[in-house]
Amino acid sequence: MTIAAVRTHRLSAPLHTPFVTALRRTTTVRTLVVEVTDDDGRSGYGEAPQVWQVTGASVAGAEACVRDVLAPAVVGRDADDVLARCAEMAATVAGNEAARCALDVALHDLAARRLGVPLVRLLGGTALRVPTDVTLAAGDGAELARAARQRQGEGFDVLKLKVGTDAAGDLARVRAVRAAVGPGVRIRLDANQGWTPREAVRVIRGIEDAGLDVELVEQPVARWDLDGMAWVGDRVGVPILADEAVFGVRDLVEVIRRRAADLVNVKLAKCGGLRPARTLLELARAHGMGTLVGSMMESQVGVGAAASLAAAYTTSAVSDLDAAWWLARSPVRGGLRYEGATVVLPDAPGLGITSVTETKVHHQS
């Protein structure tokens, strides 16, 4: 059975709450969904989220990459030989991780649908329920405390607090959140590259001295400053999680070699899809690094693939899979749902996506 067509859908969906980090503020998800169809008319879906400030990916750029380079590499080829198709597709273009991710996931989704099993089963797992943290967007102490209490009431027991916008006030923000939720909730911080190494050490040591019990600190310094991140890690007790510093295998090898982080956040749109993500998780585990699977600001398509990976590979820390929870309305039908702090994957073939709504089909190969 061969791949008959590759289509692209531009999607836009509002968030119920503004998403604010040290790198950006957004109220809308803009993303590209790629649909791969076989000769029998079955479709698999993957997603390339637009995240200018992190990956540099755009909807227009991902669409052009899929249309001009990636789709011609797979159309007419065997739909069931997924790893071969992914390897061939990845060899056709440098960079463009989000576009490669979308086609990689769509190929895996189609293969799972053809077998009649959930994507997690194709990846070697069986679990359909995956715990997630939830992000508290950057803000002042009072705003964060209110949001933290609300999320705690909704059942979330791991809160990811966005910091890095103002190092001088970050300790007070963490203190406000801890006071609001008490000791029973795990708090992790994400600076999104917002601190200098000296600021990072000063803030983290202040948190440690105050006994605020922070689980980990994600990407405290600029992604290129691995020596700075290692310097921070050597001077604090809180574990350091690499995110923007690791796109692919070479990046992770450097992080491991320089002992720059204790854990790694594997995101499909950063590394190019499920095939490279599995390699990153296995490499990290082999070198004693902690792992979690994260997501960009994306829909049930991308988050569903990430959650399926996390369910199959059992990461060492609760994964960061709340992106689709932020959507005021979904641009797709079917797929995952949230029950409090749990991502519930559908017991249906592939990702369980039944249709893509509010779309304009821009290309067919």
C-alpha positions in Angstrom: 0.0 0.0 0.0 1.5 3.3 -1.0 1.2 6.9 0.1 -1.2 8.6 -2.3 -1.2 12.2 -1.2 0.2 14.7 1.2 -2.0 17.7 2.1 -1.4 20.7 4.3 -3.9 22.6 6.5 -3.3 26.0 8.1 -4.9 26.2 11.5 -5.5 29.1 13.9 -7.2 28.7 17.3 -7.5 31.1 20.3 -6.2 30.4 23.8 -8.5 30.9 26.8 -5.7 32.7 28.6 -2.7 34.6 27.3 0.5 32.5 27.3 3.5 34.6 28.5 7.1 33.6 28.8 10.5 35.3 28.8 10.6 34.9 25.0 7.1 35.8 23.9 3.4 36.5 24.6 0.7 34.9 22.5 -3.1 34.6 22.6 -3.4 32.3 19.5 -2.0 29.0 18.3 -1.0 29.2 14.6 0.1 25.9 13.2 0.3 23.7 10.2 -1.3 20.2 10.1 0.0 17.8 7.6 -2.3 15.0 6.3 -0.8 11.9 4.7 -3.3 9.6 2.8 -2.9 6.1 1.5 -4.4 4.4 -1.5 -7.4 3.2 0.7 -8.2 6.8 1.7 -6.9 6.5 5.3 -5.3 9.6 6.7 -2.6 10.2 9.3 -1.9 13.6 10.8 1.1 15.5 12.1 1.7 19.1 13.2 4.3 21.8 12.7 3.6 24.6 15.2 4.7 28.2 14.4 7.1 29.3 17.2 9.3 32.1 15.8 11.2 32.7 19.0 12.2 29.1 19.8 12.5 27.0 16.7 12.2 29.7 14.0 9.5 27.7 12.4 6.6 29.4 10.6 3.4 28.1 9.0 4.4 29.4 5.6 8.0 28.0 5.9 6.8 24.6 7.0 4.2 24.5 4.3 6.8 25.3 1.6 9.2 22.7 3.0 6.5 20.0 3.0 5.2 21.0 -0.5 8.5 21.4 -2.3 10.8 18.9 -0.6 9.3 16.4 1.9 6.1 15.4 0.1 7.8 14.4 -3.2 10.2 12.2 -1.1 7.3 10.0 0.2 4.4 10.1 -2.3 4.2 6.8 -4.1 6.3 5.0 -1.6 5.4 2.1 0.8 3.2 3.5 3.6 4.0 0.7 6.1 7.8 1.1 6.0 7.6 4.1 8.4 11.3 4.2 9.6 12.6 4.1 6.0 10.2 6.8 4.9 11.2 9.0 7.9 14.9 8.5 7.2 14.5 9.3 3.5 12.4 12.4 4.3 14.9 13.7 6.9 17.8 13.3 4.5 16.2 15.6 2.0 16.5 18.9 4.0 18.6 20.5 6.6 16.9 22.1 9.6 13.2 22.6 9.2 12.5 20.4 12.2 8.9 21.4 12.6 8.1 20.5 9.0 9.9 17.1 9.3 8.1 16.5 12.6 4.7 17.0 11.0 5.4 14.5 8.2 7.2 12.0 10.6 4.2 12.0 13.0 1.7 11.8 10.1 3.5 8.7 8.8 3.5 7.1 12.2 -0.2 8.0 12.7 -1.1 6.5 9.3 0.8 3.3 10.1 -1.0 2.9 13.4 -4.4 3.5 11.8 -3.6 0.9 9.1 -2.8 -1.6 11.9 -6.0 -0.5 13.8 -4.0 0.3 17.0 -3.4 3.5 19.0 -0.2 5.3 18.2 1.2 4.4 21.7 0.9 0.7 20.7 2.9 1.3 17.6 5.6 2.9 19.8 5.7 -0.1 22.0 3.5 1.0 25.0 0.0 0.3 26.2 -0.9 3.2 28.6 -3.6 5.6 27.5 -3.3 8.0 30.5 -0.3 10.3 31.0 0.2 12.8 33.8 1.1 16.4 32.8 2.2 19.5 34.5 0.4 22.9 33.8 2.2 26.1 33.0 1.6 29.4 35.0 2.3 32.2 32.5 4.7 34.9 33.5 3.2 37.6 35.7 3.5 39.3 39.0 3.3 37.5 42.4 -0.4 38.1 43.0 -1.4 37.0 39.5 0.7 33.8 39.8 -0.7 33.0 43.2 -4.3 33.3 42.0 -3.5 31.2 38.9 -1.7 28.6 41.1 -4.6 28.2 43.5 -7.0 27.8 40.5 -4.9 25.2 38.8 -4.5 23.3 42.1 -8.3 23.3 42.5 -8.6 21.9 39.0 -6.4 18.9 40.0 -2.9 19.9 38.8 -0.2 18.9 41.3 2.8 19.9 39.2 3.0 23.6 38.3 5.5 25.0 35.8 6.2 28.6 36.7 7.5 30.9 33.9 10.3 33.1 35.2 13.2 34.9 33.6 11.5 38.1 32.7 12.8 39.9 35.8 15.5 38.2 37.8 15.2 40.7 40.6 11.6 39.7 41.3 11.7 36.0 40.5 12.3 34.9 44.0 9.3 36.8 45.3 7.2 35.2 42.5 8.2 31.7 43.5 7.6 32.5 47.2 4.1 33.7 46.4 3.2 30.6 44.5 4.6 28.3 47.2 2.6 30.2 49.8 -0.5 29.9 47.7 -0.4 26.1 47.1 1.3 24.8 50.2 3.8 21.9 50.3 1.8 19.3 48.5 2.3 20.7 45.0 5.5 20.3 43.0 6.8 23.6 41.5 9.2 23.7 38.6 10.7 26.8 37.0 11.2 27.6 33.3 13.4 30.7 32.6 13.3 30.2 28.8 16.9 31.4 28.6 16.0 34.6 30.5 18.8 34.7 33.0 22.5 35.3 32.8 24.5 32.6 34.6 25.1 34.8 37.6 21.5 35.8 37.8 20.5 32.1 37.6 22.8 31.2 40.5 21.6 34.1 42.6 17.9 33.3 42.1 18.2 29.6 42.5 20.4 29.9 45.7 17.8 32.3 47.1 15.1 29.7 46.4 17.1 27.0 48.1 17.9 29.2 51.1 14.2 30.0 51.5 13.3 26.3 51.5 10.8 26.8 48.6 11.3 23.2 47.3 11.6 23.7 43.6 11.7 20.4 41.6 13.9 21.6 38.7 14.9 24.7 36.7 14.5 24.6 32.9 16.8 26.3 30.5 18.1 29.0 32.9 20.5 30.6 30.4 20.9 31.1 26.7 20.7 27.9 24.6 24.2 28.4 23.2 25.8 28.9 26.6 26.4 25.3 27.6 29.5 26.3 29.6 27.3 28.9 31.5 24.6 26.3 32.1 27.2 23.8 33.4 28.6 26.6 35.6 25.1 27.2 37.1 24.6 23.5 37.7 27.9 23.2 39.6 26.8 25.9 42.0 23.2 25.0 42.8 21.5 21.9 44.2 18.3 22.1 42.1 18.5 19.9 39.0 18.9 21.7 35.6 16.7 20.8 32.7 17.9 21.5 29.1 15.2 22.5 26.7 16.1 25.0 23.9 19.8 23.9 24.2 18.8 20.5 22.7 17.3 20.2 19.3 19.0 17.1 18.0 21.4 14.3 18.9 24.5 16.4 18.4 23.2 19.0 20.8 22.4 16.3 23.4 25.9 14.8 23.0 27.4 18.2 23.8 25.2 18.6 26.8 26.3 15.2 28.1 29.9 15.8 27.3 30.0 19.1 29.2 27.8 17.9 32.0 25.6 21.0 31.3 22.3 19.6 32.6 20.7 16.8 34.7 17.6 16.3 32.5 16.5 16.9 28.9 13.1 18.1 27.6 12.5 16.3 24.3 10.0 18.1 22.0 9.0 16.6 18.7 8.9 20.0 16.8 12.4 20.7 18.0 14.1 17.4 17.0 12.1 16.5 13.9 9.5 14.0 15.0 9.1 10.6 16.8 12.0 8.8 15.1 14.7 11.3 16.4 12.8 11.8 19.7 13.1 8.1 20.5 16.8 8.3 19.9 17.2 11.3 22.2 15.3 9.6 25.0 17.3 6.4 24.7 20.6 8.4 24.5 19.7 10.4 27.6 18.7 7.3 29.6 21.9 5.5 28.6 23.9 8.3 30.1 22.0 8.6 33.3 20.1 11.8 32.4 16.6 12.4 33.5 13.9 12.9 30.8 10.6 14.4 30.1 8.6 15.0 26.9 7.4 18.5 26.2 5.2 20.3 23.7 5.2 23.6 21.9 2.0 25.7 21.8 0.1 23.2 19.5 -3.1 21.3 19.1 -4.3 17.8 20.0 -2.3 16.5 17.0 1.1 17.4 18.2 0.4 17.0 21.9 -1.2 13.6 21.2 1.9 12.4 19.5 4.1 13.7 22.4 1.8 12.1 24.9 1.9 8.8 23.1 5.7 8.9 23.2 5.7 9.7 26.9 3.3 6.9 27.5 5.5 4.4 25.6 8.9 5.5 27.1 8.0 6.3 30.7 10.0 9.4 31.4 11.7 10.1 34.7 9.8 13.3 35.4 6.2 14.3 34.8 6.0 15.5 31.2 4.9 18.9 29.9 1.9 18.2 27.8 -0.6 20.9 28.7 -0.4 22.9 25.4 -3.8 21.7 24.0 -5.4 22.4 27.4 -4.8 26.1 26.7 -7.1 26.1 23.6 -10.4 27.9 23.9 -11.6 25.6 21.1 -9.9 22.8 19.2 -9.1 23.1 15.5 -9.4 19.3 15.2 -12.0 16.7 16.1 -11.2 13.7 18.1 -7.9 13.0 19.7 -6.9 13.4 23.4 -8.8 15.0 26.2 -7.8 16.2 29.7 -9.1 14.9 33.0 -7.5 17.3 35.5 -3.8 16.7 35.4 -4.1 13.6 33.1 -3.9 13.5 29.4 -6.3 10.8 28.2 -5.4 9.3 24.8 -8.2 7.8 22.8 -8.5 4.0 22.5 -8.8 4.4 18.8 -6.5 3.9 15.8 -3.5 6.3 15.6 -4.1 9.6 17.3 -7.8 9.2 17.1 -8.2 12.4 15.0 -11.4 12.2 12.9 -11.2 15.5 11.0 -9.5 18.9 10.8 -11.8 21.9 11.1 -11.4 25.6 10.3 -8.9 24.8 7.7 -7.9 25.8 4.2 -6.3 23.1 2.1 -3.3 24.7 0.5 -1.6 21.8 -1.3 -2.0 18.3 -2.5 0.8 16.2 -3.9 
